[in-house]
Amino acid sequence: MQDNGELKYWIGLAGVPGVGKARIMALKEHFGSLHDAWKAPASELVRAGLDQKVTGNVTQYRDGINLDDQLKLLEKYHITAIPFESPDFPPLLAEIHDCPPLLYIRGEYRKDDENSVAVVGTRRATAYGRQAAEDLVYNLALNKITIVSGLAKGIDTIAHRAAIDAGGRTIAVFTSGLDIVYPPDNLKLAREIMEHGALVSEFPLGTKPKAENFPRRNRILSGLSRGVLVVEAGESSGALITVNFALEQNREVFAVPGSIYSAMSKGPNKLIGEGAKLVSNYTDIIEELNLSVVSQQLVMQSVVATDGIESIIMKHIAEEPIHIDEICRNTGLDASTVISTLAVLELNGLVKHRGNMTYSIKQGH
C-alpha cells in the first residue's frame, strides 16, 4: 500500500463536492499541508478562499467519513490512489483543464499506456459497427496502442474485449467508485481488464453511477488518450460529449464512416464532415498520431487438411463478412461440411463468426 502521509487528506478533500484540483492546491498553499486544511475550522476555510457553500460541503463531508477506514478499503480492493502532484499521475491527464485532483486505479497504469486511443460509440452497435470496432481495436492493440473506453454495453465492451483478445492493454474509466462495476453484466470483463490494464475512476469508493457522472467520466476518457475514435453514434449520442472534450483538450478525433441510411452512422459521418479524420484502417490512426507500427508477420497460418476442404473454404473468406449459404454456392460444398469446417477454422483462430451465420477473416491473419 502506498505511503499514507498526506494521501488520506487528498482522498478526503477530493471527495468533497465543489472541491477540485485548484481549490485543493490553494488550501495546501494557505495551510502548508492538507492535514491542517482538513482539520481547519470553517472560519479559517473561508479565510483560505472557500465560499460558504463549499465550506459547508467540507465540514459536512469530513464529519461523515473516516479517512483511515477509506485507506483500509483501498487496501482491501487493491486500489491505488494517486494525487495530481504525484509523479505517477498520468501525464496526459495532468495537461487537461479540470484535471481530477486524485485518481483511483485498480490494476496497473504503465508509462507506455500514454500511447493510447479512446474508443467510444453507441450501446446499440450494428453488425457493421461491431466488426469495425473489433478489427480496428484488435490491430491497434497488436501495435501496442492501449485502448481506453468506458465499460458500457455496445462499442465500449467490444473495444475492451478486442484489446484483450489481441493480447494488448486496455483501460476502463468508471462513472462510479471502483468497488461498483457498472453495468453489472460487465463484472467478468472488468476483472479481465484489471489483468490486462487498469480500472480508473476519480470518484470515491461507494459512489454509485449517476447521470451527472457520465460527462465527467468522458473528459477523463479523452484526457488519458492521444486521440478519440468514434465508431458508431447517433446525432445525440453521449459519445459526442467525449469528442467535445477531446477538441477542448487538443486531442485528435477519428471517425468510422457509415451508411447514410444508418442512424448509428449519423454522428461519425457528421464529424467527418466537420473535419474529423476518416478511418478506414487502423494505420490511419497510427500515422496521424505519429506512432510506430509494430513489425508483424501477418502471414496466414498454414491450413493443413488431408482433403483440402479448409483451404478451399479459406479462399472464399475475406474481411467482408460472407454468409454460409454463399460459401456453399461458391465452393459447391454442402452446408454441414461448411459449418463443421468453419467451426474448426474459428477454433484455430483463422476466421471470426460475425453473427447471423456470417464469417470473415480473423484480423492479423
N, C-alpha and C positions, 0 to 999 in steps of 0.2 A: 504494500500500500504506500502511496506517496506520502511525503513528509507533511504532517498536519500544518505546522506553522500557522501562517495566515490563511491557509486554504479553507478552513471551515467558515471563516468570515467572508471570504469570496462567495462560498456556497450560500451563506445566509443572505448577503446583500443582493446577490444576483437573482435570488428568488423573490425579491420584493417587487410587486407591481409598480411600474414607473421608474425603476432604478436600472439604468443601463450602464454601459461602459464609461461614458463621460462623467456621470454622477459618482460612480464608484471611484474613479481616479481623482475627482475633485475632493471627495471625502478623505481619501488617503492623503492627499496633499495638505488638507486642512488639519487633520488629526495626527498625521505622522504614521498612523497604522490603521488597518481596517479593524483590528481588535478594539482600538479606542473608539472608532466610529460606531461600531456595533453596540458598544456599551454606553454611548453618549446619551444624555437626556434630550428630550425633544427640543428644548430651547436651544441647545448647542447645535443640534442638527439644522435648525432654522438659520442660525448664525453662519453655518457652513455653506448655506446657499440653497437648501431644500425648501420648497414651498410647503404650506401647511398640509396639503393633501398627501404629498409624498412622505412627509414626516409622519403623518398618521399611519400610512401604509407600513413604514419601517417599524414603528412601535407595536403595531398590531401583529405584524408578521413575526417579529422576534419573540413576542410573548407566547406564540403558539407553536414554536419549533424548538427542538433540542438538537443543536448542531453536532454534538457528539454522537447522538443516535443516527444522524444523517451519515456521518463518516462510517459508522458500523454497517449501515445499509449498503453503502457504496462497496465496502469490502465484501459483504455477503454476495452481492451480484457481480463482483469482479469488474466494477466500473471505475474508470479513472476520471477525475475532474481536473480540467486544465484551464487555469485562469488566462486571460488575454495576455498578460505580461510574461507568461512562461515561454521559454524558447521552444517548447514542444507544441505550442499553439499553431495550427495550420497557417502558414504564412499567406496563402492566397486569401483565406477568410479574413485575416487580420487587415487586409487592404480595404475592405468594403466599408461604406457608410453604414452606421447602425450595426456594427460588428457585435456579436454577443460577448458579454464580459466573461462568460465562462462556458466551456463546452464539456459535456459528458460523453465519454467514449467507452463503448463496450466492445472488446475485440482489440484490434491493433491498427492505429493510423501510422503509416510509414512516410518517410521522406519522398519515396517515389510515387506516392499517391497524389502528388502535385500534378503529375501528368494524368489528368482526369477529364472526363466528359460527363456532364449530367444528361440523362435521358429522361424525357418526360412525354406524357401523352394521355390519351383518353383511358378511362376504365373499361370502355366498351370497344376494344380493339376488333377490327375486322380481320379476316384471314390474311389479307394483304398487309395490314399493319403489323400483325403478329410475325409474319415472315420477314418483313423489313427490319423490325426490331431485333429479331433473333439473329439474322445474318450480319447486320451491321455491328451489333454489340459483340457477337462471337468473335468477329475478326478484329475489332478494336481491342478486346481483351487478350487475344492471341498476340497482339503487338504491344502488350504491356501498358495499355491505357486502362486506368482504373475507372470503373463505371459507377457514377453516383446517381441514386434515384430515391424515391420516397416510399417504397414498400407498399404502395397502393395496389389495388387489383388492376388488371389490364397491362398497359405498357410498362409500368414500373416493375411489376412482378416478372414479366417476360425478360426485361433487361437484366435484373439481378440474376435470374436463372441462367440466361445465356452466358453471362460473365463467368459464373461458377462452372458451367459445363465446359467452357474453354480453358479452365484451369487458371483463370485470371482473378483479379481482385475487384471487389465491389463494396460500396458504402451506402448504407440506408440511413436517411435523415428522418427522424421521428417528429410527429406532431404532439407527442406525449412524453412522459418520463420514460426512461429506458427499461423500467420494470413493467411497462404496459405495452404489449405488442398490438398494433392496430394496422390492418384488420386482424382479428384473432386467427382467421384462417391461415395467415402467413407466419404463424409461430414457428413451424418447422423450417421455413425459408429463413427466418430471422436467425435461427440457430446456425444454419449453414453459412450465412453471411458473416457471422462472428468468426468462423473458421477460415474465411477467405477475404477478410477485410474488417469492417467495423460497423457498429450501430452508433449513430451520433444524434445528440439532442442538446438543445440549450435549456430545456425545461427540467425542473427539479423532479426527483423521484415522486411518484404518486400523482403527477399531473395527467389528467385524462385528456384525450384528443377532443378539442373544441374547434368550432368553425373558425374562430379568430386566430387559431394557432397555425392554420394551413398557409396563409400568406407569409407568416414569419418563417415557417419552415422553408418556403420556396426561396427566400433570399439566401438561405444557407446552402441550398442545393446549387444555385448558381455561384455563390461565393466560394465554394470549395473547388470549383471547376474552372478549366480554361475556356470551355465553351459549353453551350447547351444545344442538344439535339431534340427537335420536336418531331415525333414520328407520325402520330395521328392526334387531332384535336379539333373539336367543334369551335365555332366562332367565339363562344363564351366560355371555353374550357379554362379551368384553373391552371392548366399548363402554360397558358399565355401570360399568367401573372409572373411565372418564373422567367419568361422571356423579357418582360419589362424590367425585372431586377437585373437580368444579365446585361441589358443595354445600359442601365444606370452604372453597372459595375465594370463597364468596358470589356465585357466578355463577348466572344464570337457566338453568333446564333446560326444554327444549321436547321434545315427542314427537309423532310422527305416529301416529294411531290406526290399527289394522288389524283384520282379521278375527279373531274369537275362535277360529277354526279353524286359523289360521296360526301355526306355531311361531315364525316370524320376527317376529310381532307381539306375542308374549307379553311381551317386555321393555318396549317402548313402552307397551303397554296397562297394565302393572303400574305404570310410572312415572306415568302419568296418574292412576291410582287413588290414588297416594301424593302427588299434588299438583303434578306437572309440568304445564306449560302445554300444553293440547291445541292442535295446529297443523293447521288445515285450509287455510290460505292464508298466503302469505309476509307479508302485512300483520299477521298475528297476532304475528309475531316483531318486526317493526319497531315496532309500537305498544307492545309490552311493554318493549322496550329504550329506548323514547322516542327513537327515531331518526327523522329526517325522511325522507319518501318523495320520491324524485326525481320531479319533474313530467315525465310522459311522455305522449305521444300514442299510446295503444295502439289505433290505428285500423288496421283490416285494410287491407293493401296492396291496391290495386285489381287485380282479376284481369281481364286482357284476353284474350279468346279470341273469335275470329270466330264460332265455333259455340256459344259459351256453355257448353261442357261443363265447363270448370274451375269456372265459377260454380255450376253445378248440383251438382257434387260437393262444393264447399266448404260448401254449405248443409246437408250431412248429416254434417259433421265437427265435433266439439266437443272439450272437454277429455278426456272419457272415451274411451278407445281404441275404435275400431269396426273390425270385420273387413271385408275387401274383399268377401266374399260378401254381407254386409248392405248395403254401399253399392250393390252391383249390384241387390239386391232393391228398395231404396228409390228408386233412380234409374231403373231399367229399362234401364240401360246394360249392355253385355256386359263380361265380365271383362278382355279385352285392352285395351279402351278405358279402363276404370277404372285398371288397373295402369299403363299408359303415362302417363295424365294425372296420377296421384299422383306418379309419378317426376318430372315437370316441377314440380309444386307443391312437392315436397320440395327440389328444386334451387333454387327461388325462396325457400326459407325460410318457406313458409306452413304446411306440415304436417310432422309428425315421425313417422317409422316407429318403432313401438314393439315390433317383433318379432312373429313368428307371423302375418304378413300383417295386422297391425292398425295403424291410423293415428289420430293425434289432432292437434288444432290445435297449432301451434307457439306456445309461450308468448311473449307480447309482441306478438301479432298478433290 
